[in-house]
Amino acid sequence: MFFKLGVWPNTVKLKAVHDISFDIKEGETFGIVGESGCGKSTTGRCIIHLYDITSGSIYFQGYRIAAGDRWNQKEIKYSKIHLKEKIKAIKKQEQHDLPLLSPDDQQKLIKKDEEKIRKLKERNDVLITRQKWKIKSIHYDNKHSPKSLRNQIQMIFQDPVDSLDPRMTVEDIIQEGLKIQGFHNAAENHRKTVEILKKVGLVPEHASRYPHEFSGGQRQRIGIARALIMNPKLLICDEPISALDVSIRAQIINLLNELKEEMGLTMIFIAHDLSTVKYFCNRIGVMYFGNMVELADSDELFRHPLHPYTKSLLSAIPQPNPFTEKRRTRLVYKPNEVHDYSQQKPTFREILPGHFVLCNDEEEQKYKKEIEDIDSGKAIVKNGEEIKIEG
C-alpha cells in the first residue's frame, strides 16, 4: 500500500504496508500488534476497502474483493525496458562482429540476430498480454465484487469522538448503514436500533441523544452498535480501547467477547498492548515498519518469541510489582545492529508449524537453536528476553 505525500513537483511515495500475507479462520480472533505508524490500521482499512490497495489481493469467503495492479504495471514497464536493452546489446555485438566476417557470414549473422530479436519480442508480447489480462481481471473484480460480501465486513474505529457525526442522533448514526443498503422501513430500522442498543449495554432512550452527551466508553459502544447492526461476519476492531480509561477498557473487551460468542463473529483486533491481545486473540501477527515480522498462536508467541522486535514489545509490558518494574531492563530494537541482510534478504518463513518469522537462513538456524534451548530447559524467556541457565 503506497501513499503519495507532498505537492508536485516535490511528491514522494510512502510504502505503508509491504508484502504481508496472512489468513483468518472463521470464528477466530486475529490480533495485529506493533508501534504507531507500522501499518496496522492501514491493513485493516485496506481489508474493508476504505483504501484502494496498490498491489496484491484480498480474498473473503473465496471471492477476491479487492486487488491492486501496480506490480503488473511494473512488469509491463520493465519488460519493455529490458527488451530494448537486450536488442541494443545484440545490435552492438553485431556491429562489432560484422567487419570481421565475409559477406556470406555477415548475411548469416544478420539473419541469426533478426531471429533472436523476433523471439525476444514474441516472448515479451506473451508476457505483456498475460499481465494486461491480469490487470483487466483485477479491475473487473474491484468493480464487480459482490456488495453483499463487502457488507459482511464492518469496522470499529479507534477514536470514539471523531468517528461519530456530532450533528446526527445516535439512531441516525446506527441506521446510516441500513439506509445506504436500501432499508428504508422506519419502524423496522427503529426496532433493530433498539435491539442493538440493548445488546451493547445501552438503553432505548439513548437513541434520540447526540454523541456529545455520552462518555468515551458509551461512544465506543455506539460505534460497536453501528458496526453490528449490519450483521457482519468479519469485524475489524481498530484499537477500540486505546482512547479509553483502564476501567472502561475491561468493559469493552468483555462486551466484545460476549458479542463474539453470541453472534459467531470473526475478528481482527488491532492494538498496541500485547498483554490485552494475548488474552483476547487466538493468533497474533507482529508488524514493524509495514512488514509482518512474526506470526504465531498467542501461547506460542509468548512461549517462543523469536524476532528481536517481538522481544522488545514483550519487554515493554508493564509489571504489576513496582519494585521489579523499576529494576527491569527494556529491550530496544535496533534493526541495523541485530540484522545483517547484506548477503541475503529476509523472507517470511515457517520455523515451527503455524509459527512464521521474517528472517534469512542464518537467523533461521539461530531461532531454531533458541527454541531447542527453551524446550530443553537450558534457557527461559523473561520479559521477552532469553536467559541462559548454567549447569
VENSULCOR-V65113 format. One record per residue. OMEGA is omega in degrees with one decimal (* if undefined). Layout:
[[OMEGA] [OMEGA]]
//
This chain:
[[179.5] [171.8] [174.9] [-179.3] [176.4] [-177.7] [179.8] [9.2] [-176.1] [-179.9] [174.5] [178.0] [178.3] [176.7] [-174.8] [179.5] [-174.8] [166.5] [175.5] [-179.2] [176.6] [176.2] [-179.5] [-178.4] [-178.7] [177.4] [-179.3] [172.9] [-177.4] [-178.1] [173.1] [-178.4] [179.4] [-178.3] [178.8] [177.8] [-177.1] [177.0] [-178.9] [-177.6] [177.7] [177.8] [179.1] [-178.7] [175.5] [-179.0] [-178.3] [174.3] [170.4] [172.6] [172.6] [-178.1] [-176.7] [174.4] [-176.5] [-177.8] [175.4] [-179.1] [177.2] [-178.4] [175.3] [179.8] [173.6] [-176.8] [177.8] [178.5] [177.9] [-174.5] [-176.1] [-179.1] [-179.9] [177.0] [178.6] [178.3] [179.2] [-177.1] [-173.8] [174.6] [176.7] [179.2] [-179.2] [177.3] [178.9] [-179.8] [180.0] [178.7] [178.7] [-180.0] [178.4] [179.4] [-179.6] [178.7] [178.1] [179.2] [179.3] [-173.6] [-174.4] [-178.2] [-176.4] [-174.1] [174.5] [-179.6] [179.5] [179.4] [177.2] [179.0] [178.3] [-179.1] [-179.9] [179.3] [179.8] [179.9] [176.8] [178.3] [176.7] [-178.5] [179.6] [179.7] [177.3] [179.8] [178.5] [179.2] [179.9] [177.7] [178.3] [-180.0] [-178.8] [178.5] [179.5] [-179.2] [177.5] [177.2] [178.4] [178.1] [178.4] [178.4] [178.8] [-179.4] [179.1] [-179.2] [178.9] [-176.3] [-171.1] [177.3] [-173.4] [178.0] [-179.6] [177.7] [-178.6] [178.8] [-179.7] [175.1] [178.9] [-173.3] [170.3] [-172.4] [-172.3] [-173.6] [-178.4] [178.7] [-175.5] [-177.1] [178.5] [-180.0] [-176.9] [-178.0] [-179.0] [174.3] [180.0] [-179.7] [178.7] [179.7] [-176.8] [-176.5] [-173.9] [179.7] [178.7] [-178.6] [178.2] [-179.3] [173.2] [177.2] [-173.7] [177.2] [-172.7] [-177.8] [179.9] [178.5] [178.4] [179.6] [178.8] [179.5] [179.3] [-178.8] [-177.6] [175.7] [177.6] [-177.1] [-178.7] [173.9] [175.3] [-177.2] [-177.7] [-179.4] [-179.6] [-174.2] [-175.6] [-177.6] [-179.8] [-174.8] [-176.1] [-179.2] [-175.9] [174.0] [-179.1] [-179.9] [178.3] [177.4] [179.2] [176.0] [176.3] [177.0] [177.3] [179.6] [179.7] [179.6] [-173.0] [-177.9] [177.8] [179.6] [-175.3] [170.9] [179.7] [-179.7] [178.6] [-179.0] [-176.5] [-179.9] [-174.5] [-176.3] [-173.2] [-178.2] [-175.1] [174.9] [-176.3] [-178.2] [-179.6] [-179.1] [-178.6] [179.6] [-178.7] [178.5] [178.8] [178.1] [179.7] [178.0] [-180.0] [-179.2] [178.7] [-179.8] [-176.2] [-173.6] [-180.0] [-175.4] [165.0] [-173.1] [164.0] [-175.6] [-177.7] [-176.1] [171.8] [-168.0] [-178.3] [-178.9] [176.1] [-178.9] [179.2] [-179.9] [-167.4] [-168.1] [175.3] [177.6] [-176.6] [171.2] [-179.1] [-179.0] [174.6] [174.1] [176.5] [-179.5] [169.8] [-174.5] [178.3] [179.7] [-179.0] [170.6] [-176.6] [-178.7] [-179.1] [-179.1] [179.5] [179.0] [-178.5] [174.1] [-172.4] [-176.5] [-178.4] [179.6] [175.6] [179.0] [179.3] [176.8] [179.3] [-179.5] [-179.2] [178.5] [-177.4] [178.8] [-179.9] [-179.8] [-175.9] [-178.2] [177.6] [178.5] [-178.0] [-174.0] [-171.2] [179.4] [177.3] [179.6] [177.7] [-178.1] [177.6] [-173.1] [-176.5] [-178.0] [-173.5] [-179.9] [171.2] [-177.5] [-179.4] [-178.7] [-177.1] [179.3] [-178.7] [172.6] [-178.4] [-170.7] [178.1] [-178.7] [172.2] [177.5] [-179.8] [-179.1] [-176.5] [178.8] [175.2] [-175.4] [172.5] [-175.2] [-177.6] [-179.9] [179.1] [177.8] [179.2] [-179.3] [177.8] [177.3] [177.0] [-179.9] [178.4] [-179.3] [-179.2] [-177.7] [-178.9] [179.9] [178.7] [179.9] [175.5] [176.7] [178.3] [-176.8] [178.1] [-176.2] [177.6] [-179.6] [179.3] [177.2] [-178.7] [174.7] [*]]
//
